């Protein structure tokens, strides 16, 4: 499968460089950036540039973001065109939105589906802040159209499996079916039963096609990812012998059960967590049964047993737990 990342280093050229010189520099950088997703600082992104790769013509038309007479940065407006397809436009900031900070931007071009007649674009814009978020949009061909998929917002740690020493790699096919696999971290585990720093997100593998996303985490090819994490998380859940530890680590037990579910071992994990709860109960927990906040006293209910609390949560997230 051919992966070509978009060479955007030329767009960071000094303002004195002509557009022709910028395009020549872009072509010169292509071999260096092949197979990569490039990260840019939007505050250094004032130029307009066009790059054609893998059958796509991508034009950057950054629009100034202003507050009064002050220019805060640029909205990275992108037009994506290809012969025979209607041009589509991506933008992140809508007119009138208050912008306090312009973050970072990532972009790459490559084949997300081996059978696609042209390549696909992955574009990410960072919101700024400590933990969140990279907003991802994907443009790919489908049934004679260039389809835009909003791939959601992701914590920076979600891209752990994309990284090597030189940066981010373009997603690749890991199962042999010709479709690129997005190996992410499941952000739903962040802050669930614990703080962000203590959270234990587990791998989540997605495919994108035709404007839709499909969870393919249960594919056998990804078992090693879950097996690698299982041992450490299991120890954190069931080892309650540590001095001063008076209760089970609910967030680690949640991750342990989720990993076990991916490996077809949920019932075993369920029984192990029940045994932990019997000798080291989790802190008393309640849940609000109302739909409006704040919750009234009458709407608070005690949570069920630890192992059942976890099962209920994973079922909500559509993990393959048994009844």
N, C-alpha and C positions, 0 to 999 in steps of 0.2 A: 504494500500500500504506500502510496506516495504522500509524504507530508511536507508541506512547504510553509514555513512561518513567514509572516509579512515583515519585510525589512523596512522598519520605520525610523531607523537611526537618522536617515537623511532629513526627516522632518524636524529634527532638533538642530539643524544647521543654523549658523548665524543669520540674522535677518538680511545681511548684505548679499548672501548667496542668491543667485537667480533661481527661478523654478526649474529651469533646464539643468542647472548644476545640481540641484537637489535630486532630480530624477536620476541623473547619472550616478550620483552617490548611492541612491537606493539600489540601483542595479549592481553596483560594485559590492554592496553589503549582502546580497542574497546568499552567496555560498556560506557566509559566516552565520547566518540566522536560520538556515534550513532546519526544519523540524522543531522550531522553537516558537514560543509565545513571548512577545516583546513587551516589556514594561516601560511606560513613559510617565513623566511628570507633566501633568496637563498645564502647569504654569509655564512650561517651556514648549508649548505646542501651538504657536500662533500661525504657522505656515499652512498653506493649502497644498495638498499633494495627491497624486493619483498613481496607483500601482496596479498592474494587471498580472495576476498569477492564477494558475490552475483554472483558467476559463472565467475568472471573475475580475471585473474592474472595480476597484474600491477607491472612492474619492472621499477625502477628508475635507470637510467644510466647517471647521470650528467656529461657532458663533460666540461673540463676546458675552460674558455674564457681567452685568453691571449693577451697582447700587448707587443711584445718584450719578455723580461724575466719576465714581471709582470703578475701575475694571477689576473684577475679582479673579477672572480667569476665562476659560473657554468651555462651552458645551461641545463635546466631541461628536458633532453631527457627522454621520457616515452615510454615504450613498453606495449601494451595491448593485452593479449591473452586470448583465451577461447577454450575449446575442440570443435573441429569441425569448427573453424573459423580461417581464416588467420590472423596472428599477424599484428598489425598496430603500427606505430611509430609516436610519436608527438615530434616536436622540435620547438623552437621559434627563435633561432638565427641561421642564415646561415653562413657558413664558409666565412671569409673575412669581415664580417660586423663589423663596428666600434661600440664598446660598451663603453659607458661612465659611465654607472651606471647599476648595477644589482638590480632590485627591489624585489618585494614580489611575492609569488606564493601561489595559493589556489587550493585545489583539494578535490574532494569528489566522492563517489560511491553510487549509489542507482538506484531505478526503475523509469525511466522516462515514461514508458508505462507499464501498469499492465499486458499486454499480452506478453511482451517481455520474451524470455526464459532465458535471463541473464540480469544482471544489466547494467548500463551505467556509463561512467566516465565524470565528468565535471572538466576541468583543466583551470585555469586562471593564466595569468602572467601579472604583472604590469610593465609598461614602465618606471615608475618614473615620477617625475614632479608634479605640483600642482593639475592639473585637469584631466589629461588623462594618460594613459588609461589602463583598464583591457582588455586584449585580451583573448577571451574565445574560447575554442575548446571543442567539445563534441564527445565522442565515444559511439555509441549505435548500437545494433544489428538491421539489416534490411535485409530481404530476403536472409538469410544465410550468410551474411557478417557483419563484424564490420565496420560501416560507420563513417567517420570523418566529422563533420560539423564545418566549421569556423563560429562561432556565432557572429563575429564582435568585435569591440572595444567599450568599454563602460566607461563612466565617473563613478567615484567611487560612486556618489550619486544615480546611477541607481539601487543599491542594497538595497535601503532603506527598501523595503518591505520583504527582506530576513532576516532582523536583529531581534535579541532579545537581552536581556541583556548579553548573553553569547557569542554572535558572529553571524555567518551566518548559516542559516538553509538550508538544501537541498530542492530544489523546490518540491512542493507537488501538488496533484490534488485538485483544488478548485471548479471544476464544476461537478464532479461525472462521468466524461466520461472515467476515467482510465488513463488519460494523464496528466503528471505534467505540471503545468503552471508557466512560468517564468514571474513574475511580476517585470517589470523594470520601469525606467524613460526614456521617449522619449528624447534622447540626441539631436535631431534635433532642439529643442527649445533653446538650449544653444547658446548664442551669436546672436540669430536671433533678429534683431532690438534693441539690447541692449548689455550690458556687461555680462560677465559670472555670476557675483554675483547677477545681477538683473534678470537673466533668470528665467522663470517659466516652467520647464518641467512637463509634465503630465504623468500619468501612461500609460505604453505600455505592453500588456500581450501577450506572445509568447508561442507557442508549437513547439517542435522539434521532427521530425520523418523522417526516411528514407533519412537523409541528407538534409532535407529542413526545413525551418521555416515558421510558419503560424501565422498571426496576429489574435488573438481571442479576442481582446479588446472589441468587441461589444457584447460579451456574457452577458446575463442578470445578471449572478453571480457577475460581476465586476462593476455594476452600483454604488454601495456604494462608491467605490474608487473615482469615478468621482464626485459624489454628494458631498462628503466631501470637495473636493477642490474648487468646483464651487463657493460657496458663497463668499469666500475670494477673489478669482481672479476677480469675477464680480464686487465687490466693488472697487477694484483697477483700473478697466477699466472705469467704468461709473461714479464714484464719482469724478467730476472735480471741486468741491467746495473748495478744500484745498487751503489755502492762498499761493499764489506764483505759483500755478500750472496753466499753461496757455494752456496746450494741453493734449490730451488723452494719456494714457500710452499704446503705440502700442503693446509692448511685452505682457502686461497683457491682452489686448483685444484679442491678438492672442490666448493665453491660454484659455481665457474665451470662445471664439468661438469653439476651439477644444474640450473642455470639453462638451459644449452644443451639438456639433455634435455627440459625443459618446452617449449622452442621448436622441438623436432624437429631440433636441431643437434648431437646428442651425438657422432656420428662425427667431425665437424669438431673438436670440443673434444678428443676422445680423441687425435687425431693431433697437435694443437697441444701438448698436455701431454706426449706422448711426445717431441716435439722439445725441450721444456724439459728433460726428464729426461736426454736425451742429452748436453746441454752443462752442466747444473747439477743433478747428482743430488740427490735428497732425502736427508736423514739416514738412516742405517741404521735400519730399523724391524723389530721382531719382533712376533709375535702368539702368544698362548697357545692351544694346541689342546685343552687340557683343559677339563673342565666344573666342576672344583672348584678353589677357591683355598686356599692359594697354589699357583701354577703350579710344577711340578717342572722341573728343567733339561732333562729329556728332552722336555718338552711345548712348549718354545719353538721356533718356526719363523721363518725369515726371511720377510718380506713379499715378494710378487711386485713386479714393476715398478710404478712410481708410478701410471701410467695404469690398470693392472689393479687395483691396490689401491683406487683410487677407484671403478672400475666395480663391484667386488665390494661395496663399501659401499653404493653407490646401489641396487644390485639388492636388497640386504637391506631397504632402505627402500621398495622397490617404485616407484622412479623409472623412467620409461620409457626405459631404456637398451637398446641393441641388443646382440645377441650378438657 
